[in-house]
Amino acid sequence: MSQVGYRAIAREDGSTVLQLTGALTIQNISEMKKILLEVLKQASTVRIDCSLAEKMDFSWLQLLCSAHRSALVVGKSLAVEAPYPDGLHAIKTEAGFDRHCSCPLSDREDNCIWVGIGHE
């Protein structure tokens, strides 16, 4: 089983890029949650770079969605940064996360992590 690797890179603009490698799958979801929570504690703006991930599954999308909503509640920002791996587009579409607008749970049209990804 492939483990999750990560590196948090602080940018000059104050944001942090969280670069993830390995398998972003249910087998590693607990570890990924810990990583996301730790980085969100330390930074107000987090950009996820999963372009080097070996594979990903639906649980990764659910975790990102939950982390995004949690970040918004405390006034922080979390987004997935381009380039997006091909696997992200396929899983996102298959799971019904292929959005042009926010989900019904959202209070604003522009605060969904999935809006725009794959629609460039």
N, C-alpha and C positions, 0 to 999 in steps of 0.2 A: 504494500500500500504506500502510495506516495504521500509524503507529509507536506504541510504548507510551509513555505518559506516566506519571509517578509523583510522589508526594509522601509523604515519611515524616513522620508527625505524632507527636511525643512527648506522651504523656499524663502527668498528675500521678501516676498509680499506677505509673509506671515502664515501662509497656508502650508499644509503638510501633504505630501504625496505618499500614499501607502502602496508600495509596490509588492504585489503578491505573486508567488510562484507555486507550482505543485498542483495538487488536486483540490479544487474548491468544491468539495462534495460532502455528502451527509456523513461520511466517515470522519471528516475533519471539522465538522460544523462547530463543535464546542471550542476547539482551538481558534477557529476563525472569529467566533464571537468575542473571546477574550482579547484577541488582537485588536479588533475594531473598537471595543470599549476602552482599551488602554489608549489608543491613538486619539479617540474622541475626547478623552479626559484632558489630554495635553494640548489639543489644537481646536480652534474655533472653526476652521475651514479645512476639510479633509477631501482630497481627491484620490479615488481608488484607481490604481493602474493594475488591471488584471490581464494585460496583453501577453504576459509570459506564462499564464496558467496552462498546465498540461491538459486539464479537463475541468468541467464544472457541471453542476446539476441544479435541479429546481430548488433544492434547499439553500443554495448560494443566493439565488434571486430573492427568496423569502427573507433571508438574513439581511441582505442589502436594503430591502424595502423597510424592514423593521428598524434597522439602524438609521436609515434616512428619516423616518417619522420621529424616532426618538431624538435625533439631533435637532430637528425643527422645533420640538417642544421646548428645548433648552436654549434656543436661539443660535444654534450652530448650523453649519452647512456641510453636507456630504454629497458627493457626486461621483459618477464613474467617468474617468478620463479617457479620451481617445488616445491611441487607436484601440478600438474594441476588437477582441478576438472573435473569429468566425463563430466559435461555439456559443458565445453570448447571444448573438443574433438568433441563432437557431433555437436555443432553449427558451429565450425570451418570447419568441413567437409561438412556439409550441405550448408554452405554459399560459398564454393569454396575457402576457405583460407587454405586448406590442401596442403601445399607447400613443395617441396624438393629443390627448388631454389627460388631466389628473383623474384618479379613480374616484368613485363616489364617496369614499371616506375622507377625501381631502377637502379642506376649507377654501382652497384657492386653486385656480386653473393652472398656475405655473409652478407648483411645488411637488411634482412627481419626479422621482429619480429616473423613470423610464421614458418620459416624454422627450422626443428628439433622438434617442439612440436608435440608429438604424433608419432614420428618416432624413439623413443629411443630404 
